[in-house]
Amino acid sequence: MTKKLIYITCKGYTLIYSLVFMLIISILVSSLIIISFFHRSNVDNVISYEELFTQSRQFLKIRTIYGDNYFEGFKTSFYKDNQFQIDYEFFESDWGVLKIKGIKATNRIDSVTINTFVIKQGEQDQKSSIYVANIDRELQITGNTSIKGDVFVPSRGIKVAYVEGKRFAGNDLFLGNKYTSTTEVPKLNEYEELIKFENIKNRMITFASMNSQNVYDNIYNDTIINSFKNSTILIYSKNEIDLDNVIIKGNVAIVSENRIIANDACILEDVILIAPEILFKRNFNGKIQAFASNTIQTEEMCSFKFPSALIVSSSMSKEGSKEIYIGEGSIIEGLVMLQNNSGFSSKQSIIVINNAKVMGQVYSSDLLELKGEVYGTVYTKKFSLKTSSAYYENLLIDAKIENTKANEYLGLIPVIDNKQKKENIAKWLY
């Protein structure tokens, strides 16, 4: 029996194709393994960053509420297995009347920096509606005047008046506790030097000049946005600065040796304005701190979101009237302050026109003419009122001052009971 051997032959290129196919499969499998590894690593990093951010934000909030020494030299572990240790560094600085407090958290993978605006609220500031210095004249009210909250008034008290053909229309002179005021408005203590025009201007110029690349002599771009994690941008000019059709946000100070005009077509957020005179045109809407040595004027229907501040304060101004004028229908959320540091006896006043509204604090070391509404606290040496027929002192007609509950817009500067104050976060910064 003869056996036949059958040989199966393959051409060379078939074997090559098989090897190439196996190589491709190997590469694909390896790629999938590598992608899976890096995806898992990225997921862990994302979780690490998110938890680091959340935890750091919580620590900063706790430190703000409970005190600066609460986390002094504090270190903690990120995971329960102590795989990642986090180092925390706390820091703070001034931004106008606001305090910036921040935290930098670092672990093996990520680093997070968070900043906040912090305000200080006095306990009695939260309850008081009026503080009028104890001069030789009672406080008179008439018309639809409404006062709600504790009052600090002259020893002669509060009385109703019949003026300009109006009688008092309310049932109660005020709702709250009554105290006798002193002969002066409460001192601002450490804030008095902080808010002086010369001091705030020199501080901003010096601070920004540490990095000369951040100093400009004009509005160099239609949009300027600078994080508070960066150095301050300073725009400085000896001439008038007209802000129109621009967007400026964040860590930016604008200084003019002449005047600043802010139009309704500009968007300003968290910036500081410094000039002898500052004018906000009709329908301006922003969130700013404005410091002037002579006058600040808002035209009709302006809106200033919290935490905003309008401050006139100077120790070097020549003798002459100083004024903050709040136009009809305007709303200020924050602080309106006039502080006479010049030593001159010329009259200086804050004027709040009909239908204007301040949500927060109004402080005048001299005169306050109040025709609008204040939801918060008023401090003044005395009230004034000028009509078409006469001039009156310590008289309120159709004014509203109410502070019957904790006011979220109070606290840019604690005035009464400065030692009894607590810190709260006004805004988380970017």
C-alpha positions in Angstrom: 0.0 0.0 0.0 1.5 3.2 -1.1 1.1 6.3 1.1 0.8 9.7 -0.4 2.0 12.7 1.4 0.0 15.9 0.9 1.9 19.1 1.4 0.0 22.4 2.0 2.0 25.3 0.9 1.4 28.9 1.7 2.7 31.9 -0.2 5.1 34.1 1.7 2.9 37.2 1.8 0.1 35.4 3.6 2.4 34.8 6.6 3.4 38.4 6.5 -0.2 39.5 6.6 -0.9 37.3 9.6 2.1 38.8 11.5 1.0 42.3 10.7 -2.6 41.6 11.8 -1.3 40.2 15.1 0.9 43.3 15.5 -2.1 45.6 15.0 -4.2 43.7 17.5 -1.4 43.9 20.0 -1.0 47.7 19.5 -4.8 48.2 19.8 -4.9 46.2 23.1 -1.9 48.1 24.4 -3.5 51.4 23.5 -6.7 50.5 25.3 -4.7 49.6 28.4 -2.7 52.9 28.2 -5.9 54.9 27.6 -7.7 53.2 30.5 -4.7 54.0 32.7 -4.5 57.7 31.8 -8.3 58.0 32.0 -8.3 56.6 35.5 -5.4 58.9 36.4 -7.2 62.0 34.9 -10.4 61.0 36.8 -8.4 60.8 40.0 -6.8 64.2 39.3 -10.2 65.7 38.6 -11.6 64.3 41.8 -8.5 65.4 43.6 -8.9 69.0 42.3 -12.6 69.2 43.0 -12.2 67.9 46.5 -9.2 70.1 47.1 -11.2 73.2 45.9 -14.2 72.3 48.0 -12.3 71.6 51.2 -10.1 74.7 50.8 -13.2 76.9 50.4 -14.7 75.4 53.5 -11.5 76.0 55.5 -11.4 79.6 54.4 -15.0 80.1 55.4 -14.4 78.6 58.8 -11.2 80.6 59.4 -13.1 83.9 58.4 -15.9 83.2 60.9 -13.9 81.8 63.8 -10.7 83.8 63.6 -7.3 84.1 61.9 -5.5 81.7 64.3 -8.0 78.9 63.8 -5.9 77.0 61.2 -2.5 78.5 62.0 0.2 76.2 60.6 -2.6 73.7 59.7 -1.9 70.6 57.7 -4.3 67.7 56.9 -4.5 64.5 54.9 -6.5 64.4 51.8 -7.6 60.7 51.8 -8.2 58.5 54.7 -5.1 56.4 53.7 -3.0 59.6 54.0 -2.0 59.1 50.4 -2.0 62.9 49.8 -1.0 65.5 52.3 -2.3 69.1 51.8 -0.4 72.2 52.9 -2.5 75.3 53.5 -1.3 78.9 53.4 -3.6 81.8 54.4 -3.1 85.4 53.3 -4.9 88.8 53.3 -4.6 92.3 51.9 -6.7 95.5 51.6 -8.8 96.4 48.6 -10.3 99.8 49.3 -12.5 99.5 52.4 -12.7 95.7 51.8 -10.4 93.1 53.1 -9.3 90.3 50.7 -8.7 87.0 52.5 -7.4 84.0 50.6 -6.1 80.4 50.9 -3.6 78.5 48.8 -3.8 74.7 49.1 -1.2 72.4 47.6 -0.9 68.6 47.4 1.2 66.2 45.3 -1.0 66.7 42.3 -2.7 70.1 42.3 -2.6 73.6 43.7 -5.7 75.8 44.4 -5.9 79.5 45.3 -9.2 81.0 46.4 -9.8 84.7 47.3 -12.8 86.4 49.0 -14.0 89.9 49.9 -14.5 90.0 53.6 -16.6 92.5 55.6 -16.8 93.2 59.3 -20.2 93.7 61.0 -20.6 95.4 64.4 -23.3 93.9 66.6 -25.0 97.3 67.3 -24.6 98.3 63.7 -27.0 95.5 62.9 -29.7 97.0 65.1 -29.4 100.7 64.8 -31.2 102.9 62.3 -30.1 106.4 63.2 -27.2 108.0 65.0 -27.5 111.9 65.2 -24.9 113.8 67.2 -26.1 115.4 70.5 -26.2 119.0 69.4 -28.5 121.6 71.0 -31.5 120.7 68.8 -34.0 117.8 68.8 -34.7 115.6 65.8 -38.0 116.6 64.1 -40.0 114.4 61.8 -43.1 115.1 59.7 -45.0 113.8 56.7 -44.6 110.1 55.9 -41.3 109.7 57.7 -40.7 106.1 59.0 -37.9 105.1 61.4 -37.5 101.4 62.4 -34.6 100.2 64.5 -32.7 101.5 67.5 -32.0 105.3 67.6 -29.2 107.3 69.0 -30.5 110.9 69.2 -29.8 114.2 71.0 -30.9 114.5 74.6 -33.9 116.6 73.5 -35.2 113.5 71.8 -37.5 113.1 68.8 -40.5 115.4 68.2 -43.2 115.8 65.5 -43.3 119.0 63.5 -45.7 120.8 61.2 -43.5 122.1 58.3 -44.2 122.9 54.7 -47.9 122.3 55.2 -47.3 118.7 56.3 -48.2 116.9 59.6 -46.6 113.6 60.8 -48.8 110.8 59.3 -47.4 107.9 61.4 -48.5 106.3 64.6 -45.1 105.9 66.2 -42.1 108.2 66.2 -39.8 105.2 65.8 -39.8 101.5 66.4 -36.9 100.3 68.5 -34.8 101.3 71.6 -33.7 104.9 72.2 -30.3 106.0 73.4 -28.7 109.4 73.9 -25.9 110.1 71.4 -22.6 111.9 72.0 -21.7 115.3 70.6 -19.9 113.8 67.7 -20.6 110.9 65.3 -18.8 107.7 66.2 -15.1 107.6 65.2 -14.0 105.3 62.5 -10.8 104.2 64.4 -8.4 102.3 62.1 -10.6 103.0 59.1 -10.1 106.8 59.3 -6.6 106.6 57.9 -7.5 103.8 55.5 -10.2 105.8 53.6 -8.3 109.1 53.3 -8.1 110.1 49.6 -4.3 110.7 49.7 -3.7 107.4 51.5 -5.8 105.2 49.2 -4.3 106.9 46.1 -0.7 106.5 47.2 -1.3 103.0 48.4 -2.7 101.9 45.0 0.0 103.6 43.0 2.8 102.2 45.2 1.3 98.7 45.2 0.8 98.6 41.4 4.1 100.2 40.6 5.9 97.2 42.1 5.3 95.6 38.7 5.8 98.4 36.1 4.4 96.3 33.3 1.0 96.6 34.9 0.9 100.5 34.9 -0.8 102.2 31.9 -1.5 105.8 31.1 -4.8 105.1 29.2 -7.5 102.5 28.8 -5.4 100.2 26.6 -8.2 97.8 25.6 -12.0 97.7 25.3 -12.0 94.7 27.7 -9.7 94.5 30.8 -10.3 91.6 33.1 -7.7 90.9 35.8 -8.0 88.1 38.4 -7.2 88.9 42.1 -4.7 86.1 41.9 -2.6 88.4 39.7 -0.9 91.7 40.4 -3.0 94.9 40.3 -3.4 96.7 37.0 -3.1 100.5 37.4 -4.5 103.0 34.9 -3.1 106.4 35.8 -3.6 109.8 34.1 -3.2 113.4 35.0 -6.1 114.2 32.7 -9.8 113.4 32.8 -10.6 109.8 32.2 -13.9 109.0 30.3 -15.0 105.4 30.7 -17.3 104.6 27.8 -18.0 101.3 25.9 -15.4 99.4 28.0 -15.6 96.3 30.2 -13.2 96.5 33.2 -13.4 93.8 35.9 -11.4 92.6 38.8 -8.0 93.7 40.2 -7.9 97.1 38.5 -7.4 100.6 39.9 -8.2 103.7 37.8 -6.6 106.9 39.1 -7.1 110.4 37.6 -5.6 113.7 39.0 -8.6 115.5 37.4 -11.9 113.7 37.0 -13.4 110.3 36.2 -16.7 110.0 34.2 -18.4 106.6 34.1 -21.0 106.3 31.4 -23.9 103.9 31.2 -22.2 102.0 28.3 -19.3 100.9 30.5 -19.3 97.8 32.7 -17.2 98.1 35.9 -17.0 95.3 38.4 -14.9 95.2 41.7 -12.6 98.0 40.4 -11.4 101.0 42.4 -11.9 104.6 41.0 -9.8 107.4 42.5 -10.1 111.1 41.5 -10.8 114.5 43.0 -14.2 114.4 41.2 -16.2 111.4 40.0 -19.4 111.5 37.9 -21.6 108.6 37.2 -23.9 109.3 34.2 -27.6 108.4 34.0 -28.3 104.6 34.1 -24.8 103.6 35.1 -24.8 100.1 36.5 -21.8 98.6 38.2 -20.0 97.3 41.3 -17.2 99.7 42.3 -15.4 101.5 45.1 -15.1 105.3 44.4 -12.8 107.6 46.3 -12.9 111.3 45.8 -11.4 114.4 47.5 -14.1 116.8 46.4 -17.3 115.4 44.9 -19.1 112.2 43.8 -22.2 112.6 41.8 -24.6 110.0 40.5 -27.2 111.1 38.0 -30.7 109.6 37.8 -31.4 105.8 37.8 -27.8 104.6 38.6 -27.4 101.2 40.2 -24.4 100.1 42.4 -24.4 96.4 43.4 -23.0 95.2 46.7 -20.3 95.6 47.8 -20.0 99.1 46.4 -18.7 102.2 48.2 -18.9 106.0 47.5 -16.4 107.9 49.7 -15.3 111.5 49.9 -12.5 112.0 52.4 -9.4 114.2 52.3 -7.0 115.8 54.7 -5.4 118.1 52.2 -8.3 119.6 50.2 -8.6 123.3 50.1 -11.4 125.0 51.9 -14.7 124.6 50.1 -17.9 122.5 50.1 -17.5 118.7 49.7 -20.5 116.7 48.5 -21.9 113.3 47.6 -25.0 113.6 45.5 -27.3 110.6 44.9 -29.6 111.2 42.0 -33.3 110.4 41.8 -34.1 106.7 41.4 -30.5 105.6 42.0 -29.8 102.6 44.2 -26.6 102.0 46.2 -25.9 98.7 47.8 -23.1 99.2 50.3 -21.6 102.3 51.8 -22.0 106.1 51.2 -19.5 108.0 53.3 -18.3 111.6 53.7 -15.5 112.2 56.2 -14.2 115.7 57.0 -10.5 115.3 57.7 -9.4 118.7 56.4 -9.8 120.8 59.5 -11.9 123.4 57.7 -15.3 124.3 59.0 -17.0 124.6 55.6 -20.2 122.6 55.2 -19.9 119.2 53.7 -22.9 117.1 52.9 -24.4 113.9 51.5 -27.6 114.5 49.5 -30.0 111.6 48.9 -32.7 112.9 46.5 -36.3 111.7 46.2 -36.8 108.1 45.3 -33.1 107.3 45.7 -32.3 104.3 47.9 -29.3 103.2 49.9 -29.1 99.6 51.1 -26.4 99.6 53.8 -24.7 102.5 55.5 -24.8 106.3 55.2 -22.1 108.1 57.2 -21.6 111.9 57.2 -19.3 113.6 59.7 -21.2 116.8 58.8 -24.6 117.2 57.1 -27.0 114.7 55.6 -30.0 115.8 53.4 -32.2 112.8 53.2 -35.3 112.8 51.0 -35.0 109.2 49.9 -34.8 105.9 51.7 -32.1 104.1 53.7 -32.5 100.4 54.5 -29.7 100.1 57.0 -28.0 102.7 59.3 -27.5 106.4 59.1 -24.8 108.3 61.0 -24.6 112.1 60.8 -23.7 115.2 62.8 -27.1 116.6 61.8 -29.7 116.5 59.2 -30.3 119.4 56.8 -33.1 120.2 54.4 -33.4 122.9 51.9 -36.7 123.7 50.2 -37.8 126.4 47.9 -38.9 128.5 50.8 -36.5 127.7 53.7 -33.6 125.9 55.2 -34.0 123.5 58.1 -31.7 121.6 60.4 -32.4 118.2 62.0 -35.7 117.8 60.2 -36.9 114.8 58.2 -39.8 115.1 55.7 -41.1 111.9 54.1 -37.8 110.0 54.7 -37.6 106.3 55.4 -34.8 104.8 57.6 -35.3 101.1 58.4 -33.0 98.5 59.9 -35.3 96.0 61.6 -33.4 92.8 60.8 -29.9 91.6 59.9 -28.9 93.6 56.8 -26.7 91.8 54.3 -25.6 95.1 52.9 -24.1 96.4 56.2 -20.5 95.9 57.3 -18.2 97.6 54.8 -17.1 99.7 57.8 -18.3 98.8 61.4 -19.0 102.0 63.2 -20.8 101.5 66.5 -19.2 98.9 68.9 -16.2 98.5 66.7 -14.7 95.9 69.1 -17.8 93.7 68.9 -17.6 92.7 65.3 -17.6 89.6 63.2 -16.3 88.8 59.8 -18.4 87.5 56.9 -17.7 86.7 53.3 -19.2 89.3 51.0 -18.1 87.7 47.7 -16.1 84.8 46.4 -13.5 86.1 43.9 -12.1 84.7 40.7 
